Amino acid sequence: MSGNVEIMLSENALKVLEKRYFAKDEMGVVRENSEEMFRRIANAIASVNPQPSEREFLAEEYYRFMAGLDFLPNSPTIMNAGRPLGQLSACFVLPIGDSMPEIFDTVKATALIHQTGGGTGFSFSRLRPKGAVVRSTGGQASGPVSFMKVINASTDAIKQGGTRRGANMGILRVDHPDILEFIDCKMDLTQVTNFNISVAITDVFMKAVKENTDYDLISPNNGEVAGSLSARMVFDRIAHNAWANGEPGLFFIDTANRANPTPSKWTYEATNPCGEQVLGPYESCNLGSINLEKHLVRNTKGQYSVDWEKLTHSVYLAVRFLDNVVDANRFPIPELEEVNKGTRRIGLGIMGFARLLMYLEIPYDSEEGLEMAESIMSHIQEVAERTSQELAATQGPFPYFEGIGTKKRNSHLLTIAPTGTISMIADTSSGCEPEFSIIWYKNVMDGTHLPYTLDYFTEVAQREGFWSEELPSLIVKNHGSCRGIPQVPEKWQMVFATAHDISAPWHVRMQGAFQKYIDAAVSKTINMSQEATIEDVEKSYLLAYDLGCKGITVYRDGSRSNQVLNLGTGS
Ligand code: UDP
């Protein structure tokens, strides 16, 4: 098979790669191009394949898979495969025990993980509450939030692999006595800035919310009831803060534990920073995402449909690739290696879903949109499961397999990551999210910024006869959306949906549709308009819980003063 796949990278993608991903020498000079980068990754991952006879063939297949932008692994794999660091996973959870040595061992492990580009999640729920007695000193404990600040400060000091700042997730159970302090800890936007925070919500709590009763707070150090709170009051406070600045998120901890295939090893207490991976202590996951925009076929009439055959092959190959990543991975501390080899967890996901829907002429916020999400994800699930079972037949199941479910090579297979950077490299929409805007600005030579619309939108508008020179500026004035612009026919207003056109319940229903076929979790933001109310936030929480989601994050437009992406000016 010849290796000359044409690598079609956008200008933006090349900039990202040059800045962060291409290998550089000691002087910081780029020493790699995109072909060499994809070859480096493909060779490193194929070289650990258990059957030596397959290695050369797989190296070529993996190369073509990535160079064609059909699939990309998560950033640490792109940056570190075949290079000295060799750490390939994006997601980690580390335990925080209720003692100084345990806490500071974890601070050290966190620093080492951040250096390799991984993100870390922690549950602070085992720490005794603020004011509890410290036996060795007779003093008083400073509580979970104070230790989050320690990790936050250490994160500030370490840049991930010299390229990105460390990302953390802090989680506290809703029945921890310090829960109110935790819920408010990011209201001051200068505090714990390197953390996302989520409240671990129990079924008992949700029942108390629905029945408007009190629930017990439990001291983790002695298991005793330390008081009680009104569930509605706590629920309102979480929703208020999320409405005000996007945090905390919710993590439905009992839902997550009902899907635990290794309950004798651990109960889940935390997730990675963006919430798509619920992990046990020292567990990690390497991710990879299939670019759905590259899984379409066009017929002679110019209509698009899903290329199911290609998708089947891509899922098969991606599972093989990610399973090989488990063996190629190098971890900074031995506990991580031991657990990762025990579960062999992988996280195959998607990107470009919103673009796929546009080509198929299906609105994101429609029953048909949900059905397409389910068709695609159930297909991916079926092929991924089959592939992992086949690998188990020849190479054995994951060592921590406890006989729960079918015998597979990997404890977990599927997820939906944010794909924040890799979707930029592939030049497609991120994860399962809608497009944020259908218009961007291009920097031109003289420093001016020219608006330009999504290529496919321009193509359709010209073909269907509703294009005009002033359409881009009308879209800019319309917050990056074409909905409500009279010259755009209603059908296309619906098809070219943006995040802010889509009401919160549709966002949640889409998350729920994907979650049905995913063993890990889904990273998704429930975008709300500026006018949304606290009650709207609460309704989304209840819907997400009832649909079986493992968590939920809402974001009300404009609620954070330092909002990174402004409508109509995304890049
Ligand atoms: N992540 C991180 N730092 C970052 C971005 C991401 O540690 O700046 C971790 C985090 O655990 C997140 C995961 O990587 O949940 C996947 O994020 P994403 O899909 O955006 O990563 P990409 O591979 O596109 O860089």
Residues whose N, C-alpha, C, O or C-beta is under 5 A from the ligand:
A	BS01	UDP	P73 N74 S75 A90 C91 G117 G118 G119 R164 R165 A167 N272 P273 C274 G275 A417 P418 T419 G420 T421 I422 S423
